[in-house]
Amino acid sequence: MLPSESALDPRAEYTRRITVWGQRIAAHERTHAVLANCRLATAALAALLAVLATRTSLSAWWLLVPAAIFAILVVVHAQVLERGERARRARGLYERGLDRLNNQWAGTGRNGARFLDRHPYAKDIDLFGPGSLFELLNTTRSDAGEATLASWIQAGALVSEARARQIAVAELRPRLDFREDLAALAADAQRGDTERLLSWAEAPPFVCGRAVPTLLAISAAITLTLVFALWWTTAAWPALIVWVLLQSGVVGLWRRRRGLRRAIPTSERDLRLVAGLLERLEREPVAAAWLVDRQARLTSTGESAARAVNHLRGLVSLLDSFSDNLFFIPIGRVLFVHEQLLLAIERWRQAFGPSIAAWLRAAGEIEAMTALACYAYERHTDPFPELVDRGVVFDAKGLGHPLIADEVSVRNDVLLGDNGPQVLVVSGSNMSGKSTLLRAVGVNVALALAGAPVRAASLRLSQLSIGATLRIEDSLQEHRSRFYAEIVKIRDILDIARSGQALLFLLDEILHGTNSFDRRIGAEAIVRGLVGYGAIGLVTTHDLALTEIVPSLGVAAANVHFEDRLEHGQMVFDYRMRPGVVEHSNALALMRAVGLEV
């Protein structure tokens, strides 16, 4: 049994939290204004004391008082500003949640368009891109989390893995505070760049002898000795200059030969975000076996992943200071602080580099899981599907499209496989809902096998691979017509079926780019081949002649249709799927409705 679900109303809870965070933001703004005025007053007091110290007998030591006060105010002010920024991030989390609940989310988030080319049918069923399933789900804060979420919805998990994810999603579903803490780590635009960190960790290590750090430290000690010698005699100047030039030349030559350079491409800000993410994931109490396993991987080396990354962040922060600060640059160069820090970072990589991939993978998976949990919380009436180990089946009651607002979505029952037909031939007029039905089937399969709830009253399905032809594009550059692009895609779908994978095919307006005679023969051969390989699916068509292939397939196929009617010169659709073949077309009526004389 899955853990009990939260009884909270997402809309009401989000609204309440937006109000609470709005009040805290207003309080931070008032404190910010007071502290800013106090800093200004302290600076004015320091200026006044400086004038009095030059014109009266007032001791200049009094300037230390406003200086100390100003330093304290700077630290406190920075903390107030940081708390205010975290409050805005938390409020933003719930504002975006309300946008999703109000169906105003499309085009406002990271849509994963970069993943489109990694799945041959992602565009057909709106997995990625503007207004896609990925954009709806994606609340991750790191590249690792985003990439993991993308991989889950484009490549369905095995049934056992999907079931384990369901339990983990159900456990995390009511944990708003946990998701709030993750959201407060960084703004949407400030994502942890884990890809560059991983590339650096897996690069060939820089090799140097153990004596090098010791020699650098001895060289720096000699330099300091010569500097202190200047307090007693200026005769040390020539020795200091010669020594600095000599050691700089030797170390510079060594760096060039060894290829030692700035050791890590990831910024201190990225590392701070990654460390914060790891630390928050490590301390969240979990019970689901899937979550326990991933959390354990963050300490699999005996060292906390968050603590190790924080150590690296401290080294990189020091390196930045001695590389970018004009005051520290000459000191760092003469004392070889830069080289020592590079070597310390390299030692860190040799110690923890092999573990970074496992840490980031586990963190990315937990973060992706929180994204599914957020979706499950906001769609709290959507059930988890029943996943079956054997057979090829898709049995949905009250199936809807998760990217369509529930108040306007029309739901239908779809049964494929098991005790139903293997293929449904869907006829109907333009805009009646045929393509939307295919997309609803495909995107719910992606949700189900990712481990998320589905938009249906109930859904029972087996492990399925998706093949679809809903969006076919021609190409001038490749000299490919739309029809040629379609048959190539159908060939690829048939190859999936031939390979023995359980296939769900979604063929929209099959072969409509050719004449009716060839379409009839070709469509029947394609559907018969898919059925013969044990695949299940739907085929839509405008050409009623294609509905005649159903009797030849026997119980393996059935005709269904969508209807429309003309009311007061307007086409009206109810988007209800009915058994049998559609009995009329609306093409001429639509042409007349837009002013064409036909």
C-alpha positions in Angstrom: 0.0 0.0 0.0 1.1 3.5 -0.8 1.5 6.0 2.1 -1.6 8.2 2.7 -1.9 11.4 0.7 -1.9 14.9 2.0 -5.4 16.2 2.6 -4.4 19.8 2.0 -6.0 21.8 -0.8 -3.0 22.9 -3.0 -4.6 26.1 -4.1 -5.5 27.2 -0.6 -2.2 26.1 0.9 -0.2 27.9 -1.8 -2.2 31.1 -1.3 -1.7 31.0 2.4 2.1 30.5 2.0 2.3 33.3 -0.5 0.6 35.6 2.1 3.0 34.5 4.8 6.1 35.0 2.7 4.8 38.3 1.4 4.6 39.5 5.0 8.1 38.3 5.8 9.4 40.0 2.6 7.8 43.3 3.7 9.4 43.0 7.2 12.8 42.3 5.5 12.3 45.4 3.4 11.6 47.6 6.4 14.7 46.2 8.2 16.7 46.7 5.1 15.7 50.4 5.0 16.6 50.9 8.7 20.0 49.3 8.3 20.8 51.3 5.2 20.0 54.5 7.1 22.0 53.3 10.0 25.0 52.7 7.8 24.6 56.1 6.2 24.4 57.7 9.7 27.5 55.8 10.8 29.5 56.9 7.8 28.4 60.5 8.5 29.5 60.1 12.1 32.9 58.8 11.0 33.3 61.8 8.7 32.4 64.2 11.5 34.9 62.5 13.9 37.6 62.7 11.2 37.1 66.4 10.8 37.1 66.9 14.6 40.3 64.9 14.9 42.1 67.1 12.4 40.8 70.4 13.8 40.6 69.7 17.5 42.4 67.7 20.1 40.0 64.8 19.7 42.0 61.5 19.4 41.8 59.7 16.0 41.3 56.5 17.9 37.6 57.5 18.2 37.3 56.6 14.5 37.5 53.0 15.5 34.1 53.2 17.1 32.1 54.1 13.9 34.3 51.7 11.9 33.4 48.8 14.2 29.7 49.7 14.2 29.8 50.0 10.4 31.5 46.6 10.0 28.8 45.0 12.2 26.0 46.7 10.2 27.5 45.4 7.0 27.4 41.8 8.2 23.9 42.1 9.6 22.7 43.9 6.5 24.1 41.2 4.3 22.2 38.6 6.3 19.0 40.5 6.1 19.4 40.8 2.3 20.0 37.1 2.0 17.0 36.2 4.1 14.9 38.6 2.0 16.1 37.0 -1.2 15.4 33.5 0.1 11.9 34.6 1.0 11.3 35.9 -2.5 12.4 32.5 -3.9 10.1 30.7 -1.6 7.2 32.9 -2.5 8.1 32.4 -6.2 7.8 28.7 -5.7 4.1 29.0 -4.7 3.3 31.7 -7.3 4.5 29.3 -10.0 2.5 26.6 -8.4 -0.6 28.7 -8.6 0.2 29.4 -12.2 0.2 25.6 -12.9 -3.0 25.2 -11.0 -4.6 28.0 -13.0 -3.2 26.6 -16.3 -1.0 29.6 -16.9 2.3 27.9 -16.8 3.0 27.3 -20.5 6.0 29.3 -21.8 7.1 30.5 -18.4 9.7 27.8 -17.4 12.6 25.7 -18.6 11.0 23.5 -21.3 13.8 21.1 -22.0 14.0 21.8 -25.7 17.6 20.6 -25.6 16.3 17.1 -25.0 14.1 16.9 -28.1 16.6 15.2 -30.3 17.3 12.5 -27.7 13.9 10.9 -28.2 12.4 10.1 -31.7 8.8 10.6 -30.6 9.2 13.4 -28.0 7.8 16.1 -30.3 4.8 13.9 -31.3 3.4 13.7 -27.8 4.8 17.0 -26.4 7.4 15.6 -24.0 9.7 18.6 -24.4 9.5 22.2 -25.8 7.1 25.1 -25.0 4.0 24.0 -23.3 5.3 20.4 -22.8 5.1 17.8 -20.1 8.6 18.6 -19.1 7.9 22.3 -18.6 4.9 21.4 -16.4 6.9 19.0 -14.3 10.3 20.7 -14.1 10.9 22.3 -10.7 14.5 21.1 -10.4 17.4 23.3 -9.3 20.4 21.6 -10.9 21.5 20.3 -14.3 21.7 16.8 -12.8 18.1 17.0 -11.6 16.9 18.4 -14.9 18.7 15.7 -16.9 17.4 12.9 -14.7 13.8 14.2 -15.0 14.2 14.3 -18.8 15.5 10.8 -18.9 12.6 9.5 -16.8 9.9 10.8 -19.1 11.6 9.9 -22.3 12.6 6.4 -21.4 10.1 4.5 -19.3 11.4 2.6 -16.4 10.9 -1.1 -15.8 7.7 -2.0 -14.0 9.6 -2.8 -10.7 11.4 0.6 -10.8 8.3 2.5 -11.6 6.5 0.9 -8.7 9.4 1.9 -6.3 9.2 5.4 -7.6 5.5 5.6 -7.0 6.1 4.8 -3.3 8.8 7.5 -3.1 6.6 10.1 -4.9 3.7 9.3 -2.5 6.1 9.8 0.5 7.4 13.1 -0.7 4.0 14.4 -2.0 2.9 16.3 1.1 6.4 17.7 2.0 6.0 21.3 1.0 8.7 22.5 3.4 11.3 20.2 1.8 10.5 21.5 -1.7 10.4 25.0 -0.3 14.0 24.6 1.1 15.2 23.4 -2.3 13.6 26.2 -4.1 15.1 28.8 -1.7 18.6 27.6 -2.6 18.7 29.6 -5.8 16.6 31.5 -8.3 15.3 29.8 -11.4 18.1 31.4 -13.5 20.8 30.3 -11.0 21.0 26.6 -11.6 23.8 24.4 -10.3 26.1 23.6 -13.2 26.8 20.0 -12.4 27.7 19.0 -15.9 31.0 21.0 -15.9 31.8 19.7 -12.4 31.3 16.1 -13.5 33.4 16.6 -16.6 36.2 18.1 -14.5 36.0 15.3 -12.0 36.3 12.6 -14.7 39.2 14.3 -16.6 42.7 12.7 -16.4 44.3 13.7 -13.1 47.3 16.0 -12.9 50.2 14.1 -11.6 53.1 15.6 -9.6 55.5 14.4 -7.0 54.6 14.6 -3.3 57.7 16.8 -2.7 56.3 19.6 -4.9 54.0 21.2 -2.3 56.8 21.0 0.3 59.3 22.7 -2.1 56.7 25.4 -2.8 56.2 25.9 0.9 60.0 26.1 1.5 60.3 28.6 -1.3 57.6 30.8 0.1 59.3 30.6 3.5 62.6 31.8 2.1 60.7 34.7 0.4 59.1 35.7 3.7 62.5 35.5 5.5 64.0 37.9 2.9 61.0 40.2 3.3 61.4 40.3 7.1 65.2 40.9 6.7 64.3 44.2 5.1 63.3 45.4 8.6 66.9 45.3 9.6 68.8 46.1 6.4 68.1 47.3 3.0 70.9 45.1 1.7 68.4 42.3 1.5 66.7 44.0 -1.5 69.0 42.6 -4.2 68.8 39.1 -2.8 65.0 39.3 -2.5 64.6 40.5 -6.2 67.0 37.8 -7.5 65.3 35.1 -5.5 61.7 36.1 -6.6 62.7 36.2 -10.3 64.5 32.9 -10.0 61.7 31.0 -8.2 59.1 32.6 -10.4 60.9 31.4 -13.6 61.4 27.9 -12.3 57.8 27.6 -11.1 56.5 29.1 -14.3 58.5 26.6 -16.4 57.2 23.8 -14.3 53.6 24.9 -14.7 53.9 25.1 -18.4 55.5 21.6 -18.7 52.9 20.0 -16.4 50.0 21.8 -17.9 48.9 23.1 -14.5 46.2 25.7 -14.9 43.0 26.9 -13.2 41.9 23.6 -11.8 38.1 23.7 -11.9 35.7 25.4 -14.4 32.7 25.5 -12.0 32.2 28.8 -10.1 32.1 29.1 -6.3 28.4 30.0 -6.6 27.7 26.8 -8.5 29.5 24.8 -5.8 27.6 26.6 -3.0 24.4 25.6 -4.7 25.4 22.0 -5.2 26.7 21.8 -1.6 23.4 23.3 -0.3 21.4 20.9 -2.4 23.4 17.9 -1.1 23.2 19.0 2.5 19.4 19.4 2.3 19.0 16.1 0.6 21.2 14.3 3.2 19.2 15.5 6.2 15.7 14.9 5.0 14.2 11.9 6.9 13.0 9.2 4.4 11.4 5.8 4.7 10.8 4.6 1.1 13.4 2.0 0.1 14.1 4.0 -3.2 14.8 7.2 -1.2 16.8 5.4 1.5 19.0 3.9 -1.2 19.7 7.2 -3.0 20.3 9.0 0.2 22.8 6.4 1.3 24.8 6.9 -1.9 25.5 10.5 -0.7 27.6 9.1 2.2 28.8 5.9 0.5 32.5 6.8 0.8 32.2 7.4 4.6 32.3 11.2 3.9 29.3 13.4 3.6 29.0 14.5 0.0 27.9 18.0 1.2 30.8 18.4 3.5 33.3 17.3 0.8 31.8 19.7 -1.8 31.8 22.5 0.8 35.5 21.9 1.3 36.1 22.2 -2.4 34.0 25.4 -2.5 36.3 26.9 0.2 39.4 26.1 -1.9 37.8 27.6 -5.0 36.8 30.7 -3.1 40.3 31.2 -1.9 41.6 30.6 -5.4 39.3 33.3 -6.7 40.5 35.7 -4.1 44.1 35.3 -5.0 43.4 35.3 -8.7 41.0 38.1 -9.1 41.7 40.5 -6.2 44.3 43.1 -7.2 45.5 43.4 -3.6 46.1 39.6 -3.2 47.4 38.8 -6.7 51.1 39.9 -6.0 51.1 38.3 -2.6 49.7 35.1 -4.0 52.2 35.0 -6.9 55.2 35.6 -4.7 54.2 33.1 -2.0 52.9 30.5 -4.5 49.5 30.5 -2.9 47.9 30.1 -6.3 49.9 26.9 -7.0 49.3 25.5 -3.5 45.6 26.0 -3.9 45.6 24.3 -7.4 47.5 21.4 -5.9 45.0 21.2 -3.0 42.1 21.2 -5.4 43.8 18.5 -7.4 44.3 16.4 -4.3 40.6 16.8 -3.5 39.8 15.6 -7.0 42.0 12.5 -6.6 40.2 11.8 -3.3 36.6 12.5 -4.2 36.5 12.7 -8.0 35.5 9.0 -8.5 32.6 9.6 -6.1 31.2 12.8 -7.7 29.4 11.0 -10.5 27.5 8.8 -7.9 26.8 11.8 -5.7 25.4 13.9 -8.5 23.4 11.0 -9.9 21.8 10.3 -6.6 21.2 14.0 -5.9 19.7 14.4 -9.4 17.4 11.4 -8.9 16.1 12.7 -5.6 15.6 16.1 -7.1 13.7 14.7 -10.0 11.6 12.7 -7.5 10.7 15.9 -5.7 9.5 17.4 -9.1 7.2 14.4 -9.6 6.1 14.7 -5.9 5.2 18.4 -6.6 3.2 17.4 -9.6 1.4 14.7 -7.5 0.6 17.2 -4.8 -0.9 19.7 -7.2 -2.8 16.9 -9.0 -3.8 15.2 -5.7 -7.0 13.6 -7.2 -5.0 11.8 -10.0 -4.3 8.2 -9.1 -1.1 6.2 -9.5 -1.5 3.6 -12.4 -1.6 -0.1 -11.8 1.5 -1.6 -13.5 1.3 -5.2 -14.6 4.2 -7.5 -15.3 2.9 -9.5 -18.1 1.0 -9.0 -21.3 0.6 -5.9 -23.4 -2.2 -3.7 -22.2 -3.4 -0.2 -21.9 -6.7 0.0 -20.0 -7.8 3.5 -19.1 -11.1 4.7 -17.5 -11.7 8.5 -17.8 -8.5 9.3 -19.6 -7.7 12.9 -20.0 -4.7 15.0 -21.2 -2.6 16.3 -18.4 -1.6 19.4 -20.4 -5.2 20.5 -20.8 -7.0 22.3 -17.9 -9.2 19.8 -16.1 -12.3 22.0 -16.3 -12.2 21.9 -20.1 -10.7 18.4 -20.6 -13.1 15.7 -21.9 -12.3 12.2 -20.7 -12.7 9.0 -22.6 -12.2 5.3 -21.9 -9.5 3.5 -23.9 -8.9 -0.2 -23.9 -6.1 -1.8 -25.9 -4.9 -5.4 -25.5 -5.9 -7.8 -22.7 -9.6 -8.5 -23.4 -10.0 -5.6 -25.8 -8.8 -5.0 -29.4 -5.1 -4.5 -30.2 -5.8 -1.5 -32.4 -8.5 1.2 -32.6 -9.1 2.9 -35.9 -10.3 6.4 -35.0 -12.4 8.2 -37.6 -13.9 11.7 -37.3 -13.9 15.2 -38.7 -11.4 17.9 -38.4 -10.8 19.3 -34.9 -13.0 16.6 -33.3 -10.3 15.3 -30.9 -8.6 12.4 -32.6 -5.0 13.7 -32.4 -5.6 14.9 -28.8 -6.7 11.4 -27.8 -3.5 10.0 -29.2 -1.4 12.5 -27.3 -3.4 11.9 -24.1 -2.6 8.2 -24.4 1.1 8.7 -25.1 1.8 11.4 -22.5 0.0 9.3 -19.8 2.2 6.3 -20.6 5.2 8.6 -20.2 3.9 9.8 -16.8 3.0 6.3 -15.6 6.4 4.7 -16.5 8.2 7.7 -14.9 6.5 6.8 -11.6 4.0 9.7 -11.5 0.2 9.8 -11.2 -1.8 9.9 -14.4 -4.7 12.0 -15.6 -7.4 9.3 -15.5 -9.9 7.8 -13.2 -7.9 4.6 -13.4 -5.2 3.2 -15.6 -3.8 -0.3 -15.9 -0.8 -0.8 -18.2 2.2 -2.9 -18.9 5.7 -2.0 -19.9 5.4 -0.2 -23.2 7.6 1.6 -25.8 6.0 4.4 -27.7 6.1 4.9 -31.5 4.2 7.9 -32.9 3.6 9.9 -36.1 1.7 12.9 -34.9 4.1 15.6 -36.1 5.8 14.8 -39.4 7.8 17.5 -41.1 9.3 17.7 -44.6 12.8 19.0 -45.2 14.0 21.1 -48.1 17.6 20.6 -47.0 17.3 16.8 -46.9 15.0 16.8 -50.0 12.4 14.8 -48.1 8.7 15.1 -48.6 6.3 14.8 -45.7 5.1 11.4 -47.0 8.7 10.1 -47.2 9.4 11.3 -43.7 6.3 9.6 -42.5 7.0 6.2 -44.0 10.6 6.3 -42.7 9.2 6.9 -39.2 6.7 4.1 -39.6 9.5 1.8 -40.6 11.3 2.7 -37.4 8.2 1.9 -35.4 7.9 -1.5 -37.1 11.5 -2.1 -36.3 10.7 -1.6 -32.6 7.8 -4.1 -32.9 10.1 -6.6 -34.7 12.7 -6.3 -31.9 10.3 -7.9 -29.5 9.6 -4.8 -27.4 6.0 -4.2 -26.2 5.0 -1.4 -28.5 2.2 1.2 -28.3 1.8 2.9 -31.7 0.0 6.2 -32.3 -0.4 6.8 -36.0 -2.1 10.0 -36.9 -3.8 10.4 -40.3 -1.8 7.5 -41.6 -0.4 7.8 -45.1 -2.6 10.8 -45.9 0.2 12.1 -48.2 -0.6 9.7 -50.9 -3.6 8.7 -53.1 -6.6 6.8 -51.5 -5.8 3.6 -53.4 -2.2 3.3 -52.1 -3.2 4.5 -48.7 -5.8 1.8 -48.3 -3.4 -1.0 -49.2 -0.4 0.4 -47.4 -2.3 1.2 -44.2 -3.8 -2.3 -44.0 -0.4 -3.9 -44.5 1.2 -1.6 -41.8 -1.5 -2.2 -39.2 -1.6 -5.9 -39.9 2.1 -6.1 -39.5 2.0 -4.3 -36.1 -0.8 -6.4 -34.9 1.1 -9.5 -36.0 4.1 -8.5 -33.9 1.8 -8.1 -30.8 1.8 -4.3 -30.7 -1.2 -2.3 -29.6 -2.2 1.2 -30.6 -4.5 3.7 -32.3 -4.7 4.9 -35.9 -6.6 8.0 -36.9 -7.9 8.8 -40.4 -10.1 11.1 -42.4 -10.4 8.5 -45.1 -13.4 6.4 -44.2 -12.1 3.7 -46.6 -9.5 2.9 -44.1 -12.1 1.9 -41.6 -12.9 -1.1 -43.8 -9.6 -2.8 -42.7 -11.1 -3.5 -39.3 -13.3 -6.5 -40.4 -10.3 -8.1 -42.0 -8.4 -8.0 -38.7 -11.3 -9.6 -36.7 -11.3 -9.2 -33.0 -7.8 -7.6 -33.1 -9.3 -4.3 -34.3 -12.3 -2.0 -33.7 -13.7 1.2 -35.2 -14.4 4.2 -33.0 -15.2 7.8 -33.9 -15.7 11.4 -32.8 -18.7 13.4 -33.9 -19.6 17.1 -34.4 -22.6 19.1 -35.2 -23.4 22.5 -36.8 -25.3 24.9 -34.5 -26.1 28.5 -35.7 -23.4 28.3 -38.3 -20.7 27.2 -35.8 -19.1 23.7 -35.5 -19.7 22.2 -32.1 -17.6 19.3 -30.8 -18.2 17.2 -27.7 -14.9 15.2 -27.9 -16.6 12.0 -26.8 -15.3 8.8 -28.4 -18.0 6.5 -29.6 -18.0 3.0 -31.1 -18.3 2.5 -34.9 -17.5 4.7 -37.9 -18.2 8.4 -38.2 -21.2 9.0 -40.5 -20.4 12.5 -41.8 -17.7 15.0 -42.5 -17.4 18.7 -41.6 -14.8 19.7 -44.2 -17.3 21.5 -46.4 -19.0 23.2 -43.5 -15.7 24.4 -42.2 -14.7 25.8 -45.6 -18.0 27.7 -45.8 -17.6 28.9 -42.2 -14.4 30.7 -43.1 -15.9 32.3 -46.2 -15.0 29.9 -49.0 -17.6 29.5 -51.7 -17.9 25.7 -52.0 
